[in-house]
Amino acid sequence: MNIENKKRNTLRRINTRRITSTVKKLFIEANTILGEDIVSALQSALREEGSPIGKQVLTKILQNADIACESAMPICQDTGLAVLFVEVGQDVRIIGGDLREAIHEGVRQAYEEGFLRKSVCDPLTRKNTGDNTPAIIHMDIVPGNQLKIIAMPKGGGSENMSAATMLIPAAGIDGIKKFVMETVERAGANPCPPIIVGIGIGGSLEQACILAKKALLRPVGKKNESDSRLEQMENELYEKINTLGIGPAGLGGRVTTLAVQAEMMPCHIASMPVAVNIQSHVARHKETII
Ligand code: SF4
């Protein structure tokens, strides 16, 4: 047996049919079942909220999540742009077709058969693509022989209020905090508060945006314990944002944000990329490993 054949035989085969059905299931579940972490964050917010209208809004949000789960209906009318983070083990061999097409097919089936709103269109003509594709696929090659798929339907309202910038290197952590506060204040009621604030620092312009989105995948309220500077910044911003008074649904109150979550990586000596990805209270993501 030559080396190529030997290598092929040690690779774990995963059929694209399985990938399609997994993606379909994940997007239907993500759109109908709110994660336990966000439900528990909303329950804590309800206990902490002082404003009667704020309490009323949080109660309705929780009731809505229950109804959606029980009746297998979407949690929100905006069923999102289909964002995926896919980790492909380097010892996996995809068989049966094209990996990206298999993912797109899973999205197509989820939105069609799950009766989810199709929200993707041509940016200029605004003509709907009709099946919620193309999906946004962030693909990484990792060690191992497994395939990890994270499905994240991302609503337009909260994505619209997100922002990225290139600060001067001397801006430091104070410059980052200022940019985050400006972004959240400008967002106001638009991203359906209470929100979750994802922050990406470093890398390049596009990498900072990906870091900010990845920060939203952590369980709600989980601090970045790998770096005490970030953990401190997350705590400080959480307190400060919750003094803005925007409140649930923007109707005033204490709870404007449920969590602030940051990720960071090294960057060019001349740069300080920073991105803020805002997530509404419908923080949807489901994942699985094949
Ligand atoms: S921002 Fe979130 S909660 Fe608001 S409409 Fe969009 S998906 Fe729904």
py3Dmol code that shows the C-alpha trace and the ligand (Angstrom):
import py3Dmol

protein = """\
ATOM      1  CA  MET A   1       0.000   0.000   0.000  1.00  0.00           C
ATOM      2  CA  ASN A   2       1.463   3.408  -0.930  1.00  0.00           C
ATOM      3  CA  ILE A   3       1.565   6.284   1.559  1.00  0.00           C
ATOM      4  CA  GLU A   4      -1.399   8.097  -0.051  1.00  0.00           C
ATOM      5  CA  ASN A   5      -3.641   5.018   0.235  1.00  0.00           C
ATOM      6  CA  LYS A   6      -2.499   4.383   3.789  1.00  0.00           C
ATOM      7  CA  LYS A   7      -3.323   7.979   4.747  1.00  0.00           C
ATOM      8  CA  ARG A   8      -6.737   7.765   3.088  1.00  0.00           C
ATOM      9  CA  ASN A   9      -7.541   4.646   5.101  1.00  0.00           C
ATOM     10  CA  THR A  10      -6.708   6.295   8.441  1.00  0.00           C
ATOM     11  CA  LEU A  11      -8.980   9.272   7.750  1.00  0.00           C
ATOM     12  CA  ARG A  12     -12.456   9.198   9.292  1.00  0.00           C
ATOM     13  CA  ARG A  13     -15.122   9.459   6.632  1.00  0.00           C
ATOM     14  CA  ILE A  14     -18.077  11.776   7.114  1.00  0.00           C
ATOM     15  CA  ASN A  15     -20.771  11.870   4.482  1.00  0.00           C
ATOM     16  CA  THR A  16     -22.146  15.220   3.361  1.00  0.00           C
ATOM     17  CA  ARG A  17     -25.700  13.863   3.840  1.00  0.00           C
ATOM     18  CA  ARG A  18     -25.043  13.697   7.588  1.00  0.00           C
ATOM     19  CA  ILE A  19     -23.668  17.237   7.562  1.00  0.00           C
ATOM     20  CA  THR A  20     -26.755  18.559   5.771  1.00  0.00           C
ATOM     21  CA  SER A  21     -29.174  16.905   8.200  1.00  0.00           C
ATOM     22  CA  THR A  22     -27.123  18.117  11.184  1.00  0.00           C
ATOM     23  CA  VAL A  23     -27.102  21.728   9.966  1.00  0.00           C
ATOM     24  CA  LYS A  24     -30.846  21.568   9.322  1.00  0.00           C
ATOM     25  CA  LYS A  25     -31.543  20.261  12.837  1.00  0.00           C
ATOM     26  CA  LEU A  26     -29.266  22.832  14.497  1.00  0.00           C
ATOM     27  CA  PHE A  27     -30.892  25.828  12.788  1.00  0.00           C
ATOM     28  CA  ILE A  28     -34.431  24.637  13.559  1.00  0.00           C
ATOM     29  CA  GLU A  29     -33.492  24.018  17.208  1.00  0.00           C
ATOM     30  CA  ALA A  30     -31.593  27.300  17.545  1.00  0.00           C
ATOM     31  CA  ASN A  31     -34.607  29.210  16.250  1.00  0.00           C
ATOM     32  CA  THR A  32     -37.138  27.536  18.520  1.00  0.00           C
ATOM     33  CA  ILE A  33     -35.338  26.584  21.750  1.00  0.00           C
ATOM     34  CA  LEU A  34     -33.570  29.319  23.703  1.00  0.00           C
ATOM     35  CA  GLY A  35     -30.426  28.095  25.492  1.00  0.00           C
ATOM     36  CA  GLU A  36     -30.473  27.459  29.240  1.00  0.00           C
ATOM     37  CA  ASP A  37     -27.722  30.043  29.792  1.00  0.00           C
ATOM     38  CA  ILE A  38     -29.711  32.904  28.283  1.00  0.00           C
ATOM     39  CA  VAL A  39     -32.932  31.800  29.986  1.00  0.00           C
ATOM     40  CA  SER A  40     -31.202  31.806  33.347  1.00  0.00           C
ATOM     41  CA  ALA A  41     -29.605  35.222  32.608  1.00  0.00           C
ATOM     42  CA  LEU A  42     -33.062  36.607  31.792  1.00  0.00           C
ATOM     43  CA  GLN A  43     -34.490  35.124  35.014  1.00  0.00           C
ATOM     44  CA  SER A  44     -31.722  36.824  37.035  1.00  0.00           C
ATOM     45  CA  ALA A  45     -32.391  40.067  35.163  1.00  0.00           C
ATOM     46  CA  LEU A  46     -36.063  39.822  36.113  1.00  0.00           C
ATOM     47  CA  ARG A  47     -35.086  39.553  39.792  1.00  0.00           C
ATOM     48  CA  GLU A  48     -32.699  42.517  39.515  1.00  0.00           C
ATOM     49  CA  GLU A  49     -34.828  44.842  37.400  1.00  0.00           C
ATOM     50  CA  GLY A  50     -36.388  47.655  39.435  1.00  0.00           C
ATOM     51  CA  SER A  51     -38.624  49.260  36.827  1.00  0.00           C
ATOM     52  CA  PRO A  52     -42.200  47.833  36.618  1.00  0.00           C
ATOM     53  CA  ILE A  53     -42.270  48.172  32.810  1.00  0.00           C
ATOM     54  CA  GLY A  54     -38.827  46.541  32.617  1.00  0.00           C
ATOM     55  CA  LYS A  55     -40.071  43.629  34.714  1.00  0.00           C
ATOM     56  CA  GLN A  56     -43.131  43.314  32.491  1.00  0.00           C
ATOM     57  CA  VAL A  57     -40.966  43.188  29.345  1.00  0.00           C
ATOM     58  CA  LEU A  58     -38.653  40.540  30.834  1.00  0.00           C
ATOM     59  CA  THR A  59     -41.641  38.440  31.914  1.00  0.00           C
ATOM     60  CA  LYS A  60     -43.036  38.574  28.366  1.00  0.00           C
ATOM     61  CA  ILE A  61     -39.639  37.646  26.890  1.00  0.00           C
ATOM     62  CA  LEU A  62     -39.495  34.562  29.128  1.00  0.00           C
ATOM     63  CA  GLN A  63     -43.120  33.616  28.388  1.00  0.00           C
ATOM     64  CA  ASN A  64     -42.424  34.005  24.669  1.00  0.00           C
ATOM     65  CA  ALA A  65     -39.419  31.650  24.924  1.00  0.00           C
ATOM     66  CA  ASP A  66     -41.605  29.049  26.688  1.00  0.00           C
ATOM     67  CA  ILE A  67     -44.350  29.290  24.064  1.00  0.00           C
ATOM     68  CA  ALA A  68     -41.821  29.026  21.214  1.00  0.00           C
ATOM     69  CA  CYS A  69     -40.270  25.919  22.743  1.00  0.00           C
ATOM     70  CA  GLU A  70     -43.593  24.213  23.515  1.00  0.00           C
ATOM     71  CA  SER A  71     -45.109  24.928  20.106  1.00  0.00           C
ATOM     72  CA  ALA A  72     -41.906  24.567  18.056  1.00  0.00           C
ATOM     73  CA  MET A  73     -42.385  28.102  16.735  1.00  0.00           C
ATOM     74  CA  PRO A  74     -39.599  30.634  16.124  1.00  0.00           C
ATOM     75  CA  ILE A  75     -38.618  32.681  19.194  1.00  0.00           C
ATOM     76  CA  CYS A  76     -38.487  35.800  17.020  1.00  0.00           C
ATOM     77  CA  GLN A  77     -39.914  36.751  13.613  1.00  0.00           C
ATOM     78  CA  ASP A  78     -36.356  37.544  12.508  1.00  0.00           C
ATOM     79  CA  THR A  79     -34.971  34.023  12.159  1.00  0.00           C
ATOM     80  CA  GLY A  80     -31.635  35.440  11.178  1.00  0.00           C
ATOM     81  CA  LEU A  81     -28.780  35.296   8.778  1.00  0.00           C
ATOM     82  CA  ALA A  82     -27.351  31.756   9.012  1.00  0.00           C
ATOM     83  CA  VAL A  83     -23.872  32.125  10.531  1.00  0.00           C
ATOM     84  CA  LEU A  84     -21.800  28.982  11.118  1.00  0.00           C
ATOM     85  CA  PHE A  85     -18.495  28.221  12.782  1.00  0.00           C
ATOM     86  CA  VAL A  86     -17.225  24.895  11.488  1.00  0.00           C
ATOM     87  CA  GLU A  87     -14.136  23.124  12.815  1.00  0.00           C
ATOM     88  CA  VAL A  88     -12.931  20.386  10.504  1.00  0.00           C
ATOM     89  CA  GLY A  89     -10.564  17.835  12.011  1.00  0.00           C
ATOM     90  CA  GLN A  90      -7.528  17.354   9.796  1.00  0.00           C
ATOM     91  CA  ASP A  91      -8.086  13.582   9.966  1.00  0.00           C
ATOM     92  CA  VAL A  92     -11.576  13.821   8.496  1.00  0.00           C
ATOM     93  CA  ARG A  93     -12.361  12.965   4.904  1.00  0.00           C
ATOM     94  CA  ILE A  94     -15.575  14.467   3.577  1.00  0.00           C
ATOM     95  CA  ILE A  95     -17.294  12.104   1.179  1.00  0.00           C
ATOM     96  CA  GLY A  96     -20.428  12.386  -0.918  1.00  0.00           C
ATOM     97  CA  GLY A  97     -19.949  15.897  -2.235  1.00  0.00           C
ATOM     98  CA  ASP A  98     -18.918  19.444  -1.499  1.00  0.00           C
ATOM     99  CA  LEU A  99     -18.732  20.431   2.186  1.00  0.00           C
ATOM    100  CA  ARG A 100     -19.852  24.034   1.723  1.00  0.00           C
ATOM    101  CA  GLU A 101     -22.734  23.004  -0.524  1.00  0.00           C
ATOM    102  CA  ALA A 102     -23.792  20.417   2.087  1.00  0.00           C
ATOM    103  CA  ILE A 103     -23.931  23.185   4.696  1.00  0.00           C
ATOM    104  CA  HIS A 104     -25.906  25.500   2.414  1.00  0.00           C
ATOM    105  CA  GLU A 105     -28.339  22.661   1.701  1.00  0.00           C
ATOM    106  CA  GLY A 106     -28.835  22.161   5.450  1.00  0.00           C
ATOM    107  CA  VAL A 107     -29.643  25.856   5.828  1.00  0.00           C
ATOM    108  CA  ARG A 108     -32.027  25.706   2.846  1.00  0.00           C
ATOM    109  CA  GLN A 109     -33.888  22.723   4.322  1.00  0.00           C
ATOM    110  CA  ALA A 110     -34.042  24.226   7.815  1.00  0.00           C
ATOM    111  CA  TYR A 111     -35.570  27.479   6.629  1.00  0.00           C
ATOM    112  CA  GLU A 112     -37.953  25.792   4.176  1.00  0.00           C
ATOM    113  CA  GLU A 113     -39.113  22.806   6.224  1.00  0.00           C
ATOM    114  CA  GLY A 114     -38.870  24.590   9.579  1.00  0.00           C
ATOM    115  CA  PHE A 115     -41.056  27.454   8.257  1.00  0.00           C
ATOM    116  CA  LEU A 116     -38.419  30.008   9.197  1.00  0.00           C
ATOM    117  CA  ARG A 117     -38.397  33.445   7.591  1.00  0.00           C
ATOM    118  CA  LYS A 118     -35.937  33.771   4.730  1.00  0.00           C
ATOM    119  CA  SER A 119     -34.058  36.987   5.353  1.00  0.00           C
ATOM    120  CA  VAL A 120     -31.242  37.049   2.785  1.00  0.00           C
ATOM    121  CA  CYS A 121     -31.307  39.350  -0.226  1.00  0.00           C
ATOM    122  CA  ASP A 122     -29.189  41.008  -2.907  1.00  0.00           C
ATOM    123  CA  PRO A 123     -27.714  44.081  -1.195  1.00  0.00           C
ATOM    124  CA  LEU A 124     -28.611  46.433  -4.058  1.00  0.00           C
ATOM    125  CA  THR A 125     -31.841  45.158  -5.634  1.00  0.00           C
ATOM    126  CA  ARG A 126     -33.033  43.808  -2.233  1.00  0.00           C
ATOM    127  CA  LYS A 127     -34.383  40.743  -4.088  1.00  0.00           C
ATOM    128  CA  ASN A 128     -34.701  37.839  -1.648  1.00  0.00           C
ATOM    129  CA  THR A 129     -32.544  34.805  -2.501  1.00  0.00           C
ATOM    130  CA  GLY A 130     -35.568  32.726  -1.481  1.00  0.00           C
ATOM    131  CA  ASP A 131     -33.909  30.113   0.738  1.00  0.00           C
ATOM    132  CA  ASN A 132     -31.864  32.061   3.319  1.00  0.00           C
ATOM    133  CA  THR A 133     -28.609  31.191   1.582  1.00  0.00           C
ATOM    134  CA  PRO A 134     -25.803  31.927   1.223  1.00  0.00           C
ATOM    135  CA  ALA A 135     -24.864  31.162   4.801  1.00  0.00           C
ATOM    136  CA  ILE A 136     -21.837  32.851   6.377  1.00  0.00           C
ATOM    137  CA  ILE A 137     -19.423  29.983   7.009  1.00  0.00           C
ATOM    138  CA  HIS A 138     -16.305  30.453   9.150  1.00  0.00           C
ATOM    139  CA  MET A 139     -14.265  27.306   8.612  1.00  0.00           C
ATOM    140  CA  ASP A 140     -11.195  26.234  10.600  1.00  0.00           C
ATOM    141  CA  ILE A 141      -8.954  23.183  10.236  1.00  0.00           C
ATOM    142  CA  VAL A 142      -8.173  21.704  13.662  1.00  0.00           C
ATOM    143  CA  PRO A 143      -6.396  18.578  14.949  1.00  0.00           C
ATOM    144  CA  GLY A 144      -8.461  15.400  15.276  1.00  0.00           C
ATOM    145  CA  ASN A 145     -11.023  13.374  13.353  1.00  0.00           C
ATOM    146  CA  GLN A 146     -14.238  15.148  14.249  1.00  0.00           C
ATOM    147  CA  LEU A 147     -16.361  17.880  12.764  1.00  0.00           C
ATOM    148  CA  LYS A 148     -17.776  20.573  15.041  1.00  0.00           C
ATOM    149  CA  ILE A 149     -20.652  22.663  13.769  1.00  0.00           C
ATOM    150  CA  ILE A 150     -21.989  25.754  15.534  1.00  0.00           C
ATOM    151  CA  ALA A 151     -25.153  27.255  14.083  1.00  0.00           C
ATOM    152  CA  MET A 152     -25.883  30.869  14.975  1.00  0.00           C
ATOM    153  CA  PRO A 153     -28.915  32.555  13.437  1.00  0.00           C
ATOM    154  CA  LYS A 154     -28.070  36.270  13.759  1.00  0.00           C
ATOM    155  CA  GLY A 155     -30.839  38.864  13.727  1.00  0.00           C
ATOM    156  CA  GLY A 156     -30.484  41.991  11.614  1.00  0.00           C
ATOM    157  CA  GLY A 157     -31.576  44.435  14.318  1.00  0.00           C
ATOM    158  CA  SER A 158     -28.677  43.684  16.628  1.00  0.00           C
ATOM    159  CA  GLU A 159     -26.137  43.150  13.839  1.00  0.00           C
ATOM    160  CA  ASN A 160     -27.020  46.598  12.445  1.00  0.00           C
ATOM    161  CA  MET A 161     -25.977  48.272  15.682  1.00  0.00           C
ATOM    162  CA  SER A 162     -22.568  46.546  15.782  1.00  0.00           C
ATOM    163  CA  ALA A 163     -19.387  48.403  14.805  1.00  0.00           C
ATOM    164  CA  ALA A 164     -15.683  48.038  14.131  1.00  0.00           C
ATOM    165  CA  THR A 165     -12.865  50.556  14.230  1.00  0.00           C
ATOM    166  CA  MET A 166      -9.083  50.894  14.007  1.00  0.00           C
ATOM    167  CA  LEU A 167      -8.032  52.816  17.089  1.00  0.00           C
ATOM    168  CA  ILE A 168      -4.570  54.305  17.426  1.00  0.00           C
ATOM    169  CA  PRO A 169      -2.250  51.928  19.327  1.00  0.00           C
ATOM    170  CA  ALA A 170      -1.924  54.461  22.165  1.00  0.00           C
ATOM    171  CA  ALA A 171      -5.696  54.379  22.745  1.00  0.00           C
ATOM    172  CA  GLY A 172      -5.165  51.515  25.191  1.00  0.00           C
ATOM    173  CA  ILE A 173      -7.897  49.882  27.220  1.00  0.00           C
ATOM    174  CA  ASP A 174      -9.534  53.252  27.955  1.00  0.00           C
ATOM    175  CA  GLY A 175      -9.935  53.851  24.214  1.00  0.00           C
ATOM    176  CA  ILE A 176     -11.520  50.419  23.818  1.00  0.00           C
ATOM    177  CA  LYS A 177     -13.966  51.025  26.665  1.00  0.00           C
ATOM    178  CA  LYS A 178     -14.893  54.425  25.204  1.00  0.00           C
ATOM    179  CA  PHE A 179     -15.626  52.869  21.796  1.00  0.00           C
ATOM    180  CA  VAL A 180     -17.763  50.132  23.368  1.00  0.00           C
ATOM    181  CA  MET A 181     -19.768  52.664  25.398  1.00  0.00           C
ATOM    182  CA  GLU A 182     -20.299  54.919  22.358  1.00  0.00           C
ATOM    183  CA  THR A 183     -21.487  51.936  20.304  1.00  0.00           C
ATOM    184  CA  VAL A 184     -23.920  50.719  22.959  1.00  0.00           C
ATOM    185  CA  GLU A 185     -25.276  54.227  23.648  1.00  0.00           C
ATOM    186  CA  ARG A 186     -25.789  54.859  19.944  1.00  0.00           C
ATOM    187  CA  ALA A 187     -27.580  51.513  19.626  1.00  0.00           C
ATOM    188  CA  GLY A 188     -30.121  52.498  22.289  1.00  0.00           C
ATOM    189  CA  ALA A 189     -33.339  50.492  21.951  1.00  0.00           C
ATOM    190  CA  ASN A 190     -32.624  49.281  18.388  1.00  0.00           C
ATOM    191  CA  PRO A 191     -30.953  45.917  19.134  1.00  0.00           C
ATOM    192  CA  CYS A 192     -33.834  44.692  21.367  1.00  0.00           C
ATOM    193  CA  PRO A 193     -32.290  44.996  24.836  1.00  0.00           C
ATOM    194  CA  PRO A 194     -31.371  43.463  27.158  1.00  0.00           C
ATOM    195  CA  ILE A 195     -28.374  42.826  24.957  1.00  0.00           C
ATOM    196  CA  ILE A 196     -25.156  40.858  25.141  1.00  0.00           C
ATOM    197  CA  VAL A 197     -22.046  42.761  24.082  1.00  0.00           C
ATOM    198  CA  GLY A 198     -19.357  40.799  22.245  1.00  0.00           C
ATOM    199  CA  ILE A 199     -15.978  42.535  21.946  1.00  0.00           C
ATOM    200  CA  GLY A 200     -13.110  41.529  19.672  1.00  0.00           C
ATOM    201  CA  ILE A 201      -9.706  43.136  20.169  1.00  0.00           C
ATOM    202  CA  GLY A 202      -6.613  42.695  17.999  1.00  0.00           C
ATOM    203  CA  GLY A 203      -5.783  40.626  14.939  1.00  0.00           C
ATOM    204  CA  SER A 204      -6.787  42.464  11.781  1.00  0.00           C
ATOM    205  CA  LEU A 205      -9.958  44.404  11.003  1.00  0.00           C
ATOM    206  CA  GLU A 206     -11.865  41.270   9.906  1.00  0.00           C
ATOM    207  CA  GLN A 207     -10.372  39.095  12.653  1.00  0.00           C
ATOM    208  CA  ALA A 208     -11.527  41.541  15.354  1.00  0.00           C
ATOM    209  CA  CYS A 209     -15.082  41.177  13.986  1.00  0.00           C
ATOM    210  CA  ILE A 210     -14.838  37.379  14.086  1.00  0.00           C
ATOM    211  CA  LEU A 211     -13.474  37.503  17.650  1.00  0.00           C
ATOM    212  CA  ALA A 212     -16.387  39.729  18.703  1.00  0.00           C
ATOM    213  CA  LYS A 213     -18.870  37.247  17.227  1.00  0.00           C
ATOM    214  CA  LYS A 214     -17.058  34.285  18.803  1.00  0.00           C
ATOM    215  CA  ALA A 215     -17.221  36.048  22.184  1.00  0.00           C
ATOM    216  CA  LEU A 216     -21.030  35.802  21.880  1.00  0.00           C
ATOM    217  CA  LEU A 217     -20.773  32.014  21.712  1.00  0.00           C
ATOM    218  CA  ARG A 218     -19.540  31.744  25.302  1.00  0.00           C
ATOM    219  CA  PRO A 219     -22.274  30.891  27.817  1.00  0.00           C
ATOM    220  CA  VAL A 220     -23.984  34.166  28.731  1.00  0.00           C
ATOM    221  CA  GLY A 221     -22.112  35.865  31.566  1.00  0.00           C
ATOM    222  CA  LYS A 222     -19.037  33.620  31.388  1.00  0.00           C
ATOM    223  CA  LYS A 223     -16.047  35.885  31.952  1.00  0.00           C
ATOM    224  CA  ASN A 224     -12.781  35.691  30.051  1.00  0.00           C
ATOM    225  CA  GLU A 225     -10.812  34.120  32.890  1.00  0.00           C
ATOM    226  CA  SER A 226      -7.761  33.578  30.694  1.00  0.00           C
ATOM    227  CA  ASP A 227      -6.842  37.275  30.937  1.00  0.00           C
ATOM    228  CA  SER A 228      -7.511  39.299  34.086  1.00  0.00           C
ATOM    229  CA  ARG A 229      -7.324  42.583  32.103  1.00  0.00           C
ATOM    230  CA  LEU A 230     -10.234  41.455  29.946  1.00  0.00           C
ATOM    231  CA  GLU A 231     -12.190  40.083  32.888  1.00  0.00           C
ATOM    232  CA  GLN A 232     -11.847  43.423  34.664  1.00  0.00           C
ATOM    233  CA  MET A 233     -12.891  45.309  31.537  1.00  0.00           C
ATOM    234  CA  GLU A 234     -15.925  43.027  31.086  1.00  0.00           C
ATOM    235  CA  ASN A 235     -17.020  43.648  34.689  1.00  0.00           C
ATOM    236  CA  GLU A 236     -16.483  47.398  34.433  1.00  0.00           C
ATOM    237  CA  LEU A 237     -18.372  47.737  31.141  1.00  0.00           C
ATOM    238  CA  TYR A 238     -21.205  45.526  32.417  1.00  0.00           C
ATOM    239  CA  GLU A 239     -21.727  47.875  35.387  1.00  0.00           C
ATOM    240  CA  LYS A 240     -21.380  51.030  33.289  1.00  0.00           C
ATOM    241  CA  ILE A 241     -23.759  49.904  30.503  1.00  0.00           C
ATOM    242  CA  ASN A 242     -26.337  49.035  33.153  1.00  0.00           C
ATOM    243  CA  THR A 243     -26.308  52.632  34.378  1.00  0.00           C
ATOM    244  CA  LEU A 244     -27.392  53.948  30.955  1.00  0.00           C
ATOM    245  CA  GLY A 245     -31.072  53.428  31.766  1.00  0.00           C
ATOM    246  CA  ILE A 246     -31.958  52.040  28.298  1.00  0.00           C
ATOM    247  CA  GLY A 247     -33.548  49.003  29.973  1.00  0.00           C
ATOM    248  CA  PRO A 248     -35.544  46.039  28.606  1.00  0.00           C
ATOM    249  CA  ALA A 249     -36.961  46.840  25.141  1.00  0.00           C
ATOM    250  CA  GLY A 250     -35.489  50.332  25.537  1.00  0.00           C
ATOM    251  CA  LEU A 251     -38.400  51.351  27.794  1.00  0.00           C
ATOM    252  CA  GLY A 252     -36.152  52.331  30.677  1.00  0.00           C
ATOM    253  CA  GLY A 253     -34.802  50.296  33.537  1.00  0.00           C
ATOM    254  CA  ARG A 254     -31.677  48.863  35.073  1.00  0.00           C
ATOM    255  CA  VAL A 255     -30.992  45.873  32.834  1.00  0.00           C
ATOM    256  CA  THR A 256     -29.643  47.067  29.501  1.00  0.00           C
ATOM    257  CA  THR A 257     -27.069  44.302  29.126  1.00  0.00           C
ATOM    258  CA  LEU A 258     -27.005  40.723  30.380  1.00  0.00           C
ATOM    259  CA  ALA A 259     -23.286  40.282  29.764  1.00  0.00           C
ATOM    260  CA  VAL A 260     -20.142  41.770  28.255  1.00  0.00           C
ATOM    261  CA  GLN A 261     -17.802  39.186  26.757  1.00  0.00           C
ATOM    262  CA  ALA A 262     -14.419  39.933  25.157  1.00  0.00           C
ATOM    263  CA  GLU A 263     -11.826  37.999  23.184  1.00  0.00           C
ATOM    264  CA  MET A 264      -8.382  39.254  22.252  1.00  0.00           C
ATOM    265  CA  MET A 265      -5.342  38.301  20.159  1.00  0.00           C
ATOM    266  CA  PRO A 266      -2.076  40.036  19.205  1.00  0.00           C
ATOM    267  CA  CYS A 267      -2.129  42.635  16.431  1.00  0.00           C
ATOM    268  CA  HIS A 268       0.230  44.719  14.254  1.00  0.00           C
ATOM    269  CA  ILE A 269       2.390  47.228  16.175  1.00  0.00           C
ATOM    270  CA  ALA A 270       0.780  50.082  14.226  1.00  0.00           C
ATOM    271  CA  SER A 271      -2.813  48.965  14.819  1.00  0.00           C
ATOM    272  CA  MET A 272      -5.515  48.464  17.434  1.00  0.00           C
ATOM    273  CA  PRO A 273      -8.497  46.802  15.741  1.00  0.00           C
ATOM    274  CA  VAL A 274     -11.636  46.718  17.909  1.00  0.00           C
ATOM    275  CA  ALA A 275     -15.065  45.315  17.063  1.00  0.00           C
ATOM    276  CA  VAL A 276     -18.304  45.317  19.009  1.00  0.00           C
ATOM    277  CA  ASN A 277     -20.885  42.720  18.012  1.00  0.00           C
ATOM    278  CA  ILE A 278     -24.207  43.329  19.696  1.00  0.00           C
ATOM    279  CA  GLN A 279     -26.590  40.448  20.334  1.00  0.00           C
ATOM    280  CA  SER A 280     -30.228  40.878  21.289  1.00  0.00           C
ATOM    281  CA  HIS A 281     -31.869  38.903  24.106  1.00  0.00           C
ATOM    282  CA  VAL A 282     -32.705  36.246  21.470  1.00  0.00           C
ATOM    283  CA  ALA A 283     -29.163  34.863  21.739  1.00  0.00           C
ATOM    284  CA  ARG A 284     -29.435  31.773  19.549  1.00  0.00           C
ATOM    285  CA  HIS A 285     -26.741  29.226  18.936  1.00  0.00           C
ATOM    286  CA  LYS A 286     -26.640  25.433  18.939  1.00  0.00           C
ATOM    287  CA  GLU A 287     -23.683  23.193  18.354  1.00  0.00           C
ATOM    288  CA  THR A 288     -22.788  19.580  17.893  1.00  0.00           C
ATOM    289  CA  ILE A 289     -19.807  17.376  17.161  1.00  0.00           C
ATOM    290  CA  ILE A 290     -19.999  14.682  14.517  1.00  0.00           C
TER     291      ILE A 290
END
"""
ligand_1 = """\
8
SF4
S -32.608 41.999 17.132
Fe -32.992 39.938 17.949
S -34.895 40.105 19.141
Fe -34.739 41.935 17.845
S -35.919 41.456 16.023
Fe -33.784 40.907 15.577
S -33.575 38.761 16.166
Fe -35.479 39.501 17.062
"""
view = py3Dmol.view(width=600, height=400)
view.addModel(protein, "pdb")
view.setStyle({"model": 0}, {"cartoon": {"style": "trace"}})
view.addModel(ligand_1, "xyz")
view.setStyle({"model": 1}, {"stick": {}})
view.zoomTo()
view.show()
